[in-house]
Amino acid sequence: MTTDDLLTKLPIREHGRNILKIIKYVRGLNRWYFPVVAVSLLLKTAVPYAELMLTAYILDGIGAHREIGEMLAVITGTTLAVMLLQFLSGAIWHRMEVHREQMYYLYECETQTKMLDMDFSRIDSPKVKELKDRIRKDNNWGAGINGVLWSCNGVMEKGFQLIGAAVVGFPAAVILLRTKTAAVWILLAALTAVQVVSVFLRMHFGRQRDRWRYHVAESTGEKEETYSFAWDFAAQESYHYKNGKDIRIYGGYDLMARWTTEVLRHKGFRRPMIKASQNDAGEAFFGAAAGAAANGGAYLIIVMIALAGMVTVGNVVRLAGAFGRFLEAAAGVVHDVPVLAMAARQQLSTLALIHMENEMYQGSLPVEKRSDGVYRIAFRNVTFRYPGAEKDALKNFSMELSVGEKLAIVGMNGSGKTTMIKLLCRLYDPQEGEILLNGVDIRKFKQEEYSRLFSVVFQDFKLYPFPLAQNIAVSQDYDRELAGKCLEDAGFGVRLASMEKGLETCLYKDYDDEGVEISGGEAQKIAIARAVYKDAPFIVLDEPTAALDPLAEYGIYSNFDKIVGRKTAVYISHRLSSCRFCEKIAVFHEGELVQLGSHEELAADKNGKYYELWRAQAQYYEEEDGQGRKQASPVTS
């Protein structure tokens, strides 16, 4: 949604639908928020009108020589009532502020949860990327759902002020209709004109403010994305302690500053902010001027009527105050409703993301629970292309995975290895061909049940800043003995024994100052333990050790092979040596399966891709003896 999209005039009916849509969603987060806030605002609005009525009573009482006891009773009662109103209004308001803050974070969580629930195939699609960019821009100069809540509160408060002014000032309206003084009508018309002009001026300055907030000056030749990036980069705690080592070692302060502080301090970045603030000031000035004119004009009108002997002194104050507040509140409503419409419109992009429906077919068949673990996966002529890509990532691919089989998938980067695993786990569906589980298309199975068949350690696996055991079980509830055994089997036992809190030790320091930092190798062991803990029939290692040297990777893969036992295991690597212990090796090249067989069979084919890769990599797996002569390493022998 561009600036022009946001600021383009829409039919009033469409604005109304937008407002109702976002309010309906907010009510889903907390159905009592608006009703309770309305009570608080109603009590708050009653206070100034009660004080106005009391002032009018006192003035009239003095003129009429009322008994002092009677007046003291009214003053005391009204004062106590005002104090009670203020207390109740404040107490309710502050309580609901807690709920508002809670709704804000719930709303943010809804967006993040949607990204987790969304079809994996859509996350990187052009449509979702565009929508996420719209959300970022819509919220850059807004307050997210808070903008809608605050605007709604403002409209409700102005509405209650209008009602209060109408009730208190009703006698003034009756008197105005009876007056024949031309000056009164002229002044009333002038005041109305001032309020109308004020509303249009405030709307104009408000629109200009929003234009400048979305606009990025081009005086430096930089693109808008540069400023947006700088804003986001600084706001998202990119100066995180985890980045500190690289910044110090490589002297990255200047580079970080170039993309953050230097850009944020540049006049090209400040210019739209200054322009926006100037228009903010203009909007505030005309709002204040209109309010002053309304109050002053109201007193003049009532004074004219009073001089004609039509009202008492007390009623002059009462009616003038009510009349002024009515004009000011009316102008406020006219101003605040468009602000609410803008705030609601800014949240349409977020709602579009939250309400985006999944496209992948959700199967209905239950997955057969086999005690013998006999599951057979078959790829049949599968072709797949990523959204927005120009060529296929996998082409006409066919292969079978049998129970208990140890399969290695090797090939250069970008050859389709990881794509095959994503299709296997049904993170994506192929455009052509089919994938079968025990002869049944996997799209027919319930996705949640089908996913239980796989434990995968992706090359970009993630650990969370939660306790160690929760990282293993990916749950708050866990089997302590099993979690410990899995860590021990994965080679993490020594480090676990050194941790004072054991399985309750929090990883990293994001949320716990006593959290521990772990090395990349230790993180890999934890990820492997997590895969084993799940106890799924299929276990996959998708190059999680790519950053390690070949010998270290071979050691981890060999140890993992012992851990998985008779389960079906798939090992992915672009290093051939790490997987030669497998019974079968699949060689991928440019999205195609070009060879399949054992290491001995593939290495014997000197015209094959495997032989070419093996000879190219073999030099890195040879060690020198004491005399500087080459000898085969344990990996290659």
Salt bridges, closest charged atoms under 4 A:
ASP4 OD1 - ARG211 NH1 3.52
GLU97 OE2 - ARG100 NE 2.91
GLU101 OE1 - ARG100 NH2 3.38
ASP133 OD1 - ARG136 NH2 2.58
ASP133 OD2 - LYS137 NZ 3.48
GLU157 OE2 - LYS44 NZ 3.23
ASP210 OD1 - ARG209 NE 3.34
GLU222 OE2 - ARG258 NH2 3.39
ASP232 OD2 - ARG136 NH1 3.26
ASP280 OD1 - ARG209 NH1 3.13
ASP280 OD2 - ARG213 NH2 3.16
GLU283 OE1 - ARG209 NH1 2.54
GLU283 OE2 - HIS335 NE2 2.19
ASP336 OD2 - LYS158 NZ 3.12
ASP336 OD1 - HIS335 ND1 2.92
GLU359 OE2 - ARG122 NH2 3.65
GLU368 OE2 - ARG370 NH1 3.23
ASP372 OD1 - ARG370 NE 3.08
ASP392 OD1 - ARG385 NE 3.02
GLU400 OE1 - ARG376 NH1 3.39
GLU400 OE2 - ARG380 NH2 2.96
GLU405 OE2 - LYS584 NZ 2.77
ASP429 OD1 - ARG426 NE 2.86
ASP441 OD2 - ARG443 NH2 2.97
GLU448 OE2 - ARG452 NH2 3.33
ASP489 OD2 - LYS485 NZ 2.85
GLU504 OE2 - ARG480 NH2 3.24
ASP510 OD2 - HIS240 NE2 3.66
ASP510 OD1 - LYS242 NZ 3.45
GLU514 OE1 - LYS501 NZ 3.00
GLU522 OE1 - ARG495 NH1 2.77
ASP535 OD1 - LYS567 NZ 2.57
GLU543 OE1 - LYS417 NZ 3.94
GLU543 OE2 - HIS574 ND1 2.65
GLU553 OE2 - ARG575 NH1 3.57
GLU590 OE2 - HIS589 NE2 3.83
GLU592 OE2 - LYS395 NZ 3.78
GLU612 OE2 - LYS609 NZ 3.24
ASP625 OD2 - ARG629 NE 2.94
